[in-house]
Amino acid sequence: MTKKNWLMVGFVAALGAFYLLRFTDFGRPQLIQINVVERPFVPNPAPGEVLPLVFGLDRDCRLTALRVLPVSEASNAKPKVVWELASKAGSEPVRGFTYADEIPGMKNAGAKALPLIAGAAYRVELEAGRAKGTAEFTPHPALPAE
C-alpha cells in the first residue's frame, strides 16, 4: 500500500473512533434509575418511626455495592453511612428492595441498618458492575391510625 492509502485508512479509523466516543454511549458508564417510594401505612408505629421505603430500579440489576448516607455527609472524605451492603460477585438480579432488608447475595459491609430520621435528607448510591445510580430522598414520619 502506498503512503496515501495508509493516511486514508488512518483518517477513516480516526473518524470512526471519534464517532463512537462522541455520538454513542460507548465508553460511558451506564446509569441506574432509582425510584424511592414510601408505603403509606404502618399499623402501630413507634414514636419516631418513618414510613417504609421501597427502592425501585429501572431494570434487573446484579448489585455489587449499596449504601445509604445522610446528604450532609456526602461530601466528607469518610461519611457516616447508615446502611451499607456489598458483594464481589453481584447479588441475585433485583428490580427493587426495601430499606434495611436483606438482598440475596449481598452482605453487610459495615454496621447493620440504622433507623432513619424523619425529615432528614438521605442519598442512596448503587453500583452494579460499571453501572451506577444515586437518588436523594427524605423519609416522612409514620402517623398513628385514627
N, C-alpha and C positions, 0 to 999 in steps of 0.2 A: 504494500500500500504506500501511496505517496504521502508526503508531509501534509498536503492539502486534505486528503481523506482522513488522516488522523486528527487534524484540527476539527473537521466537521463532526466526527464521532464524539470527540471531547465536548464540543459545543452542544450537541444534541443530549448527551448524558448530563451535562450541567443544567440544561433547561428542564430535563425530566426530574432531576433531583430538586430543583427549585420549585417546580410544580407540586411535587409530593409533599415537601415541607411547608409550603405556603398555603396551598389550597385544599389540603386534605387533613384528616386527623392523625395521619401517620406520624409517630414520634411524640404525640401529645398524650399525657396520662388521661385515662378515662375518668369521668366524673360519675359519682353515685348520687342520685337524687334521694333525699331523705325527707319524709313527711312525718311530723310529730303530731299525734292526736291524743287528746285526753278523753278518757272514758268518763261519762258524766255522773256515774252513780257509785257511791261506796255505802254499803248497808249501815254500818255503825262506825263512823270514822272516829279515830282517836284525835285528841286535840293536836293541832299542828300537822295532821296528815294531809298529803296532797292527793289530788285525783290521779288515778293510774295512767301512766303514759305508755303509748304504743308507738314504736318507731317503724314506719313502713318504708320499704325500699322500692325503687322503680323496676327492679329485676331480681332474679335469684342470684345471690352472691355467696361465695365461699369466703367469709370474713377471716382476716388474719390479725386484725387489731381493732379494738373498740375502746373508746374512753369518753367519759363524761366529766367535764370540769366547769367550774364557775367562769363566766366570761371575764370577770375581774382578774382571774389568774392566768388567762390565756397568753398574755404577753410575757409572763415570768419565765425565766430560764428553767426552773423546776416547779411547775404548777402543782397545786394540791388537787389531785384527781379524786372524784367521789365514786367513780366506778370504772374499772379497767379490766378488760379481758384480752387474751392473746392466744394465738395458735400458729405454730410453724407451718403446718400442712394445710391450714384452712379449715373452717368449720363445715358442718353439713350445709348444703345450699339453703339459705334462708331468704325470705322476702320481707320478713318483719319479726319483731320481737318486742317484749315489754321490758320496762326498766327493772333492773335487778334480777331478772330471771336468768336461768342458765341457758346458754346456747350450746347445743351439742357440738363437740369437737373443740370447744374453747375452754380455757382455764383462767382463773383469777391471776392477773399479773401484779396485783397489789392487794390492798385490803378489800374486804367484801364491800358491796354497795352500801353507801351511806344514805340515810334519808335525805330527801331533797327539802329545801326550804321554800315555802310558798312565796311568790313574788320575786325571788332571786332569778337572775338570768343565767342560763347554763348553755354550754355548747357540747354537742355530740360530734365526735370525729371517728370516722370509719375508714378502714383500709381493707381491700380485697385484692391482694397481689399488687399490681400497679395502679389499680383504680382507687380513688379516694373520694370522700364526701364529708361535708360538715353541715350542720344546721344548728341554729340557736333557738331556744325555747324558754318560756317562763311558766313554771307549774303554778296552778291555782289551788287554793285550799279546798278540801272536801268539806261540804257543809252537811250537818245532820239533817235527816229527813224530818219534815214537819208533820 
